[in-house]
Amino acid sequence: MAKKAPLNLTAIQQAAISKIVSADAYKTANGELTPGEYPIDMLVKISGKLKKGEKYEAPINWSIDWRGLFATALTKLNGVTVESIVAEYLNTADQGIDLEALKTQAQNAVDTIKGESVQVCNGKLTGSVEAEIIDTLGVEVK
């Protein structure tokens, strides 16, 4: 197949086309097709309205390697202390230890590690776009 020249679509035209088929619809269609070539020749009318929101700041969702952090903490202790920590964790309910309060303390420590960072995000592109097949130009659509 010969390489076609780019369509030179505007940003809004590209956005409108991308809104026509959802990722789920594409995945379903791809699953239903069997290997092979399918001729396509059709005219499609695309209409609707899109709205672009303003840029905004959002907190960065940091991911902490909890196992790595815990392993690092354990290397600072001797073997007896590590065994004691594990035994205490397994018996927190019996010992009246407030596990949720400890989790909150741990989360606060992790938040200190992470810091408060934000990222600038592009405004959301919302709206409704519809597509209508005008003509299949003699090619059977399955």
C-alpha positions as CSV (number, residue, x, y, z in Angstrom):
1,M,0.0,0.0,0.0
2,A,1.4,3.4,-0.9
3,K,2.1,5.8,1.9
4,K,-0.6,8.5,2.0
5,A,0.2,12.2,2.6
6,P,-0.8,13.5,6.0
7,L,-4.3,14.9,6.3
8,N,-3.1,18.2,7.8
9,L,-6.0,18.2,10.2
10,T,-6.4,21.0,12.8
11,A,-6.1,20.2,16.4
12,I,-9.8,20.4,16.9
13,Q,-10.5,18.1,14.0
14,Q,-8.1,15.5,15.4
15,A,-9.7,15.8,18.8
16,A,-13.1,15.3,17.3
17,I,-12.1,12.2,15.4
18,S,-10.4,10.8,18.5
19,K,-13.7,11.2,20.4
20,I,-15.7,9.2,18.0
21,V,-14.5,5.7,19.1
22,S,-13.9,5.0,22.7
23,A,-11.0,2.8,23.8
24,D,-13.5,0.2,25.0
25,A,-15.3,0.2,21.6
26,Y,-12.0,-0.2,19.8
27,K,-10.9,-3.1,22.0
28,T,-14.3,-4.8,21.4
29,A,-14.1,-4.3,17.7
30,N,-10.5,-5.5,17.5
31,G,-11.5,-8.7,19.4
32,E,-14.3,-9.4,17.0
33,L,-12.2,-9.2,13.9
34,T,-10.4,-12.2,12.5
35,P,-6.9,-11.9,10.9
36,G,-7.1,-10.6,7.3
37,E,-7.5,-7.4,5.3
38,Y,-10.7,-5.4,5.2
39,P,-11.5,-2.9,2.4
40,I,-12.7,0.4,3.7
41,D,-14.1,3.3,1.6
42,M,-16.7,5.4,3.3
43,L,-17.8,9.0,3.8
44,V,-18.4,10.0,7.5
45,K,-20.0,13.1,8.8
46,I,-18.7,14.2,12.2
47,S,-20.6,16.8,14.2
48,G,-20.9,18.0,17.7
49,K,-19.3,20.4,20.1
50,L,-16.1,20.2,22.2
51,K,-15.1,22.3,25.1
52,K,-11.5,22.7,26.3
53,G,-11.0,23.6,30.0
54,E,-8.4,25.8,31.5
55,K,-5.0,24.4,32.7
56,Y,-5.0,23.4,36.3
57,E,-2.6,22.2,39.0
58,A,-2.9,18.7,40.5
59,P,-0.9,17.0,43.2
60,I,1.6,14.5,41.9
61,N,0.7,11.0,42.9
62,W,4.0,9.6,44.2
63,S,4.5,5.9,44.6
64,I,6.4,4.8,47.6
65,D,8.1,1.4,47.7
66,W,6.8,0.3,51.1
67,R,8.7,-2.9,51.1
68,G,11.9,-1.1,50.3
69,L,11.2,1.5,53.0
70,F,10.4,-1.2,55.6
71,A,13.5,-3.2,54.6
72,T,15.7,-0.1,55.0
73,A,14.2,0.5,58.5
74,L,14.8,-3.1,59.5
75,T,18.5,-3.0,58.5
76,K,18.9,-0.4,61.3
77,L,17.8,-2.9,63.9
78,N,19.3,-6.1,65.3
79,G,17.7,-9.5,64.7
80,V,16.0,-9.7,68.1
81,T,14.3,-6.3,67.6
82,V,13.1,-7.4,64.1
83,E,11.5,-10.5,65.5
84,S,10.0,-8.4,68.3
85,I,8.5,-6.0,65.7
86,V,7.0,-8.9,63.7
87,A,5.5,-10.5,66.8
88,E,4.1,-7.2,68.0
89,Y,2.5,-6.6,64.6
90,L,0.9,-10.1,64.7
91,N,-0.5,-9.4,68.1
92,T,-1.6,-5.8,67.9
93,A,-5.2,-6.5,68.7
94,D,-4.3,-8.5,71.8
95,Q,-2.0,-5.8,73.1
96,G,-4.4,-3.0,72.6
97,I,-2.2,-1.2,70.0
98,D,-4.0,1.3,67.8
99,L,-2.8,0.1,64.4
100,E,-4.7,2.9,62.6
101,A,-2.8,5.5,64.6
102,L,0.5,3.8,63.7
103,K,-0.5,3.8,60.0
104,T,-1.3,7.5,60.2
105,Q,2.1,8.2,61.7
106,A,3.8,6.1,59.0
107,Q,1.8,8.0,56.3
108,N,2.8,11.3,57.8
109,A,6.5,10.2,57.6
110,V,6.0,9.1,54.0
111,D,4.3,12.4,53.1
112,T,7.4,14.2,54.5
113,I,9.6,12.1,52.1
114,K,7.3,12.8,49.2
115,G,7.0,16.5,49.8
116,E,4.2,18.6,48.3
117,S,4.6,18.7,44.5
118,V,2.1,19.7,41.9
119,Q,2.0,19.3,38.2
120,V,0.4,21.6,35.6
121,C,-2.2,19.6,33.6
122,N,-3.9,20.5,30.4
123,G,-7.5,21.4,30.6
124,K,-9.9,18.6,30.0
125,L,-11.5,18.1,26.6
126,T,-15.2,17.4,27.0
127,G,-18.2,17.4,24.8
128,S,-20.3,15.3,22.5
129,V,-19.3,14.2,19.1
130,E,-21.4,12.1,16.8
131,A,-20.5,10.3,13.6
132,E,-22.8,9.3,10.8
133,I,-21.9,7.1,7.8
134,I,-23.0,9.0,4.8
135,D,-22.0,6.5,2.1
136,T,-20.1,3.2,2.0
137,L,-19.2,3.8,-1.6
138,G,-20.1,0.3,-2.7
139,V,-18.0,-1.4,-0.1
140,E,-20.0,-3.8,2.1
141,V,-19.7,-2.9,5.8
142,K,-19.7,-6.0,8.1
